[in-house]
Each structure stands twice: as C-alpha cells, then as structure tokens.
Amino acid sequence: MTGTHARLETGDQVEPTLFDPNTSSIARIHDYWLGGKDNYAADRAEAERLMAVCPRLPLLARQSRLFLARAVRWLAAQGVTQFLDLGCGLPTGQNTHEVAQAVHPPCRVVYVDADPVVITHARARLRGPGVTVIHGDLTDPDAILTDLRVQRALNLAEPTAVILAMVLHFFDAATASATVAALIRALTPGSYIVLSMGSSDEETGDALAREYQAGTLHNHSVTQIAAFVDDLELISPGVTDAMAWIPGSPSRPPPPWSGGRVLAAIARMPGA
C-alpha cells in the first residue's frame, strides 16, 4: 500500500501519521464539492459517484458553508467571543475565526478534527491570534473537553458557541444525542449549539448510505434534530433548510422535500 506521511503535533511531540491517498476521506470529499484542491483521485471518484445519486451535493456543501458564516457572524454580534468548531474539516473560504474576528477581533476559536491530514493543514493555514487547532475525536467529547482545559484554549465558564457543522449525520441518533448532551453539560448558560447536517427523502438517503464509503451516513429527520437540543431554546426560525436560516425570521417547519438538503439550527442554553 502506498501512503504519505503527515506530521501530527500532539502536545510537545510530533508523530508521523500514515494515510493512504487511494482511500477516500470525508474531509477531502467535502473539499472537492466546495471546489477545493486538497483532494485526491479516490476522493473525486467517490464524490462523483455520490453526485450521480444526488446531483445537488456540491450546492448543498456551499449552502452549509454559507449558513455557518451567517451563524458565526450573528453569534459574534450577540457578544459570543468563544467558538469551538468540532469536525472542522479542511480549511476553505470564510473559516470560523475569519468570520468571528471580522465582527469582534478578540474572538477565540478552537478547531477540532479527528483526521490527521485536516489537523496538519489547519495548523499550517489557520494561524493567528486566538486560534488553536486540536486533534480530537467527536466520539469522545470528554477527551476533547479535557484537552481544552489543559491547553486553556477556551474558558467554558464563559458563553461559548459549539459548532457541529455537517458532522452529526455520520452518527446514529442515539450517539449524536449523547454527544450533544455531553457538550451541553460542559457549557455555561448563554452558550449556543450550532447544528447543520445532510438530510433527504428515504429513497435518496438509502442510496447515499449505500454508496458512501468514507463513512457511515444516517438520515436524521427534523424531529430528531430538534430532539438533540430539546432542553435548549431554538433560535427562530428553528430547524429549517440551511439556505433559509435567517436569524429572527418566522419559525415554520421546512416543507417536504424530494432529494437531498441541509437542515440547520442554532439553540441557546437558557439561564444567562
């Protein structure tokens, strides 16, 4: 098997990590849909195979990034100065710290991802005051939270926005709910959870799950997504299509949909 070494920093150590460019990657497939260049033939082949099932996937990837930028800009305008971007993916346009610090320069942003290649790119390209990059697996949120405290990257006693953009559809509903609950327990009132995830009709969802080889896809409904943040206050318009999420717009359920779409929401911890 041919492979390429990436240098992954862990604390004060630097460890070589072997990855196989002939095996597709979740982050690099998404990078391809966004028009990026940090992808290989295997990633492009799988991306194109998935597009044969759902041709709108590149458009949906762009919609999710635009939602994220709107969400971060709005949160920074509300006075949030700490952002935890989990499953951040490869650097692209309108990265979280760029959007947040354009509104409020002292904002601090921590990027977390389990992919060592993502971490290598992020540490090289997402540098600047208030920016930290951490290697962490979303299936172990307690370890991520411990690392945050050890590195003093964020003060979780202050309001923080936790971003889960286009990641929870890789987990079943029970695991996704438990992960969000663990994060909420660590946050202080006035904090926020930002969610976006792919969703589709049953036929399209089943076909994408069969074709997707870089990970396991789960098709969460509007009701399931709302349940992930059941004890929090959904910011209007609630759970809706990412392209239609405009803060303060009327709350209404997204209409029935044939094919794929991205659902999005922001929820606030009450009590501040």
N, C-alpha and C positions, 0 to 999 in steps of 0.2 A: 504494500500500500504506500502510495506517495503521500507526503504531508509537508506542511510548512510550520515552522516554529514561530509562535508569538511569545513575546516576553510579558508575563503577567506579574505585576508587583503585588505582593501580599505583605503588608506591614513594611518592614525593612528588608525583606527578601525579594529576590527576583527569580521566578521559576520559569523554565521553558515549558510551553504547553503545545502539544502536537495537535494540529487539526488537519482534516482531510478536505481539500478543495473539491474533491469528487463527491462529497456528501453535502446535500443541500442544508441550508441553515435558515431558521425562522427570520433572523435579523437581515440576512442578505437577500432573501426573497422579498421582504418588505422594502428593502433599499432599491431593488430593481423596479418595483412598482412605483416608487417615488421618483424614478429617473436617475438614481444614484449610480456610482461607478464601483462601489465596494462589493462586488458580487462576482461569482464565477459561473462557468457554463452549467454546472449542475443546478445552481440556484435559478438561472434563467430558464432552464428546461422545465423545472417544476413550476415556476411562476407562469410560464406559458401554458402548461398543461392545466393548471388551475383556472387560467383565464378562458380556456375552452369551455369550462363548466360555467363560469361566471365572468363574462367579459368586463363587468364594471369594477373588477378588483383594483386596478390602478386608480380609478376615480375615487373609490372608497378609501384607499390609502391616503390620498390627498385630502379628502374631506375630514378624515380623522386628525390629520396634522393641523388643518385649519381650525378645527374645534379646539384642539389642545392650545393653540396660540390664543384663541379668544378666551378660553377658560383661564389661562395663566395671566393674561393681561387684566381680566376682570378681577381675579383674586388679588393681584398686586394692587389694584386700585382700591380694593376693600381694606388694604392695610396689611395683608399677609406678606411676610418677609422671609418665610422659610418654605422650601419646596423639596419634596422627596419624590424623585422620578424613578419608579420601580419598573424594571424591564424596559429601560430607556431606548434600547436599540442603537443602531449606528447613527453617528452624528449626521444631521441633514440641515435643511434651512429652518429658521425660526426655532432653534433649540430653546429649551425651557429657560435657561439662565439669560439668554439674549433677550427674550420677551419680557421676563420679570424685571431685569435690571434696566431695561429701557424705560419702565414705569417708575421704578424705585431702585436706584443703583446699589444700595446696601443689601439687597436681597441675597440670601444664601441658597444655593441649590446643590443637592446631592443626587448624583446619577448612580443607579444600581442596575447591574445586569449579571446574568449567570454565564453569558458567553464570553470566554476569554479574549476572543478577537474583538468583540464590541468594546471590552474594557481597554484593550490596547489602543484602539482608535480613539476612544473617548479621552483617555489620558493624554494623548498626543494633540487632540484638536479642540477639546473643551476646557482649555486652561483659562484661568483668570481669577481675580479676587472673588472670594465667596463661593468658589466652585470646587466640589470634591467628587471623586469617582471611586466607587466601592464595588468590589466583586461580591455578589450575593445572590442566593437562590431564593426566589419568591416562595418556594415550597417550605422554606424555613424562615418565616418572618422574624421570629425571636432572635435568630442569629444576626440578621440584618440590624435589628434594633440595638442589640448588644454592641455591634461594630460602630454604630452611630454614636453611642455613649462613650465608647473607648476613644474614638477619634475626636470627640467633641465637635463633630461636623455640624450638628444641629442641636438646639435646646428644645426637647419635646415638651417642656413645661410651658413653652410659648406656642401660640397658634401656628399650625403647620398645614400645608396642603400636600396630601399624599396623592400622587398621580399613578393611576393604574390604566394606562392607555394601551388598548389593543393587546392585552395580555390575559385577561380572565377567561377568554374563550378557549384557552389551552388547558383549562381545568374543569372538572365536573362541578356541578352546582354546589355540592357539599364541601368540596375542597376550596372553591372560590369563596364561599360564605365564611368558612373557618379562617381563611387567610385575611379577609377584610376585617373580621371580628378581632383577630389578634392585633391588627394595626390600630383599630379604633381604641382598643383598651390602653394603648400606649400614648394616645393623644390627649391633649387638654381641650376643654370646651372652647369653641370658637375656631377649631380646626376644620378642615374640609377633606372630603374624599372626592377625587375626580375619576370618573369611570368612562371608558369607551370600549366597545367590543363589537366584533362582527356578529351579525345575526341574519337569518334568512328563512325562507319557507322550508318546509320539511324536505321536499324533494331536492332542492339545491343544497341544503345543509348536509343531507346524507351523501350526496355526490362529492361535495368538497371534502368531507371527512374521509371518504374512501380514497380520494386522490392525494390528499396531503400526506407527505412522507416525512417532513421535517419535524412534525409534532402531531399531537392528538387534538383534534378540534371538537368543541362542544357548542351546541346551538342553544344559547340561553334566550328565554323569552323576556318580554318587557316585565312581566310579573316577577320572574326570577331575579332580574337585575335590580328591580326596586327592593326586593327582599334582602339583597346583600347589604343595603344601608337602611334597613327597616326602622331602626331606632334613631335615625338622624333626620334632619329637616331637608327635604328635597328643595333645591333652589328652582324656582319657576324658570322654564317650563317643565321641569321634571324629566322623566326618561323619554327621550324623543330621538328622532333622526339627528345625527351629528350636524348635518348641514343646516338643520332648522333650530339648533340650540342657540338661542339668543337670550342672555340673561334678562329676566323681567318680562319676557313675552308670555302670553297666556298659556296656562297648562292645559294640555289636551293629549290624549293617547295618540301615538303615531298610527297612521292608517294602516290597514292590511297591506302587505307587500308581497310581490312575487319576485323572486330572485334574492340577491344579497343587498345588505345595507349595513351601516354602522349606527348603533344606538349609543347614546351618550347621556350623562347626567353628572350633576355636582350636588353633593349633600354636605350639610354643615352639622357639626356637633353642637347641640344646644347648650345653653347654660352660661355663656360668657357674658 
